[in-house]
Amino acid sequence: MRIVPPWNDQSYAPCGPEDIFQEADVKVMISVLHQVRSTAVPPESAAARPESAAG
């Protein structure tokens, strides 16, 4: 599994998280990040409210 930049030669893992973690662990981390992203998007009704009404 290859991860896209911002990995670079000056990072701790220039070839991606596989340099630090085993592939199975990377897959779990990516799965968790996808789950967080999918649940972090507010419903359209909340997104349409002005900030002052949301708090």
TAKA-V143773 format. One record per helix or strand of 3 or more residues. SS is the DSSP state (A for helix, B for strand). FROM is the first residue (numbers start at 0). TO is the last residue. Records with the same first field share a line. If there is no record, write none. Layout:
# TAKA-V143773
SS=FROM-TO / FROM-TO
This chain:
# TAKA-V143773
A=16-18 / 22-39 / 43-47 / 50-53
